[in-house]
């Protein structure tokens, strides 16, 4: 209907696929009705669009440069995987939003998802928040996935804002199949998006890494801004207690750069970093060193440890390393008694086949091998092992007297 003051129109929607309008959208079959009214001082669209399991009701009314919007999305047993590369699930609940779009948008959002499932586990979430420009205020949200929990409370987006969060993952295998453990983490996010400040702490109990049945406990704290922050890490396991302190900054173009300021191990292999060591981490590249450390009673010099593009390079040397450490690492420690100290050096590359050299030399001491409880002492005046890795395999040379 059209007259001198306005135009009114009703549009019936039947089986419309948004993907036919824009290739980035997902396949759907929308049904519904839109009521459109256009006048000099006000323009509006009100209506309902739906497809199986989804129903969107809303309105948009424009007054000058401002647009008042209201919307409600109802979901009933919707599978996220039907819309793209998302996890399988069944989502039931609603999302509501209202506010004003204009030079600075301001929207109040509420959602309640319940009696749902995701990744094969019960799923639920509820919350509310106000979005105004780049700022989030009055945020209050909770999420449950099986026995795991997460929550967010507070404001974020400008100086003085503070957003508190918690995270509890009952089993890390649910997210990373090769890693086991229980994660507890919490912290705060303060300030604006351009320069946020993070305070966080996390602890993993019963941690198991791929191919290893050893149970560990890991703890971490992080404090500072993206460009400048410090972190403390600790890992405890039988015969091992490692503590490290790092400082550095994250930059979008070059990744994370900083230094390992301290590193100690109070376990079976006592170690203490002699001086800070540089560390750089970016997409596809990790580089550590040079690094100097005391390995009681010996020393370790790591000249280079770099992984880039799937290739590994490392070189260095050590002196006064107890030979019994090598026996323990090889799983024969209970059959060997040793006072021998070993010097060595290596220069290796994996591309992916190992190439390079490794050398071991006796510095002092002797070895006793236990055979059925009776020790056989080996008094060595000279012992050396040289290994060379190449395309044709490994060449091994052993000298002993």
C-alpha positions, 0 to 999 in steps of 0.5 A, a space after each residue: 500500500 502506497 500513499 503520499 505519507 508512507 508505504 506499507 508492504 508484507 513479504 512472504 518468505 518461503 524456502 529461501 536459502 541465504 547461501 544463494 544470496 551470499 556464498 559465506 552463509 550456510 544452507 537453510 530453508 527460511 519461512 516467514 513474513 516481514 512487515 515493512 513500513 516506510 515513512 519520512 520520519 520512521 522506517 521499520 521492519 518487523 517479522 518472523 523467520 524460521 526453519 526446522 528447530 529455529 525461530 527468529 522474531 524481531 523488529 528494527 525501527 529507524 528514527 533518523 540515524 538511530 535504529 532501535 532493534 529487538 530480536 529473539 532467537 529460539 532454538 529447539 534441538 539444533 545441531 551446530 554441525 549442520 551449519 559448518 565445521 562445528 562440533 556435533 550437538 543438540 542445542 535448546 534454548 533462546 537468545 534475546 537482544 535489544 538496543 540501539 544501532 547507530 554511531 555507537 551501538 548499544 545492545 543488551 543481550 540475554 541467553 539461556 541454553 539448557 537441556 542441551 548436549 555438545 561434544 557428547 556431553 550435557 551442555 548448558 549456559 546462561 547469562 547477560 551482558 551489555 555491549 556498547 561500542 567496544 565495551 562489555 559491561 554488566 557481564 554475568 555468564 556461566 557455562 557447563 559442559 559435562 562436569 566442566 565449568 566456566 564463568 565470567 563476571 564484570 566489565 571490560 573495554 576501558 580504563 578501570 574496568 575489571 572482568 573476573 573469570 574462572 575455568 574448571 576442566 574435569 578431564 583434559 582428554 575431552 579437549 585434547 585426546 593425547 593429554 590427561 589431567 584436571 585443570 583449575 584456572 581463574 583470573 582477571 582481565 582489566 582495561 581496554 582491548 588496545 592494552 589489556 592487563 591479565 592476572 591469571 593462575 592455573 593448576 593441572 593435577 594428574 597431568 599425563 603427556 603423550 606416550 608417558 604414564 608419569 603423573 605430574 602436577 603443573 602450576 602457572 601464574 601470569 601477570 602483566 600486559 600483552 607487550 610486557 608480562 611475567 610468568 612463573 611455572 612449576 612441574 612436580 613429578 617423582 624425582 623431579 621438581 622444575 621451577 621457571 620464571 619467564 618475562 617478555 611480551 607478545 607482538 602480533 607480527 613477531 610473536 612472543 619474545 623474552 627470556 627465561 630468567 630463572 630455571 631450577 630442578 631440585 629432583 634427580 637431575 639437579 639443575 640451575 640456570 647460570 644466567 637468563 636465556 633468550 626465548 622466542 616463540 612464533 607461528 611455526 618457530 621456537 628458539 631457545 639459547 644460548 643457555 648456561 646452566 649448572 648440572 650438579 656437579 657439572 655444567 651445560 652449555 646450550 648454544 642453540 635449540 631451534 624448531 622452525 618449519 618442522 626442522 630441528 637444530 640443536 648444538 651444545 656441550 656439557 662437562 662433568 655429567 654423572 654417567 649414572 644419569 645416562 644409566 637411569 635414563 636408559 632404564 638400567 640404573 638398578 644394574 649400574 653403580 658409577 662414580 664416572 663423570 662424562 664430558 660431551 658435545 653435540 651438533 644435530 639437525 632433524 630435517 626430518 632425518 637426524 644429521 650431525 655428530 655427538 661425542 662422549 668422553 670419560 672425564 674421571 671415575 669408574 663404573 660397576 655393573 651388577 650381575 645377579 647381585 655381584 658387582 664387576 668393577 670396570 676401571 677405565 683410564 680412557 673411554 670415548 664414544 663418537 656418533 655421526 648421523 647422516 643420510 646413510 644412517 649412524 656410524 658409531 665409534 667406541 674406544 675404551 681402555 
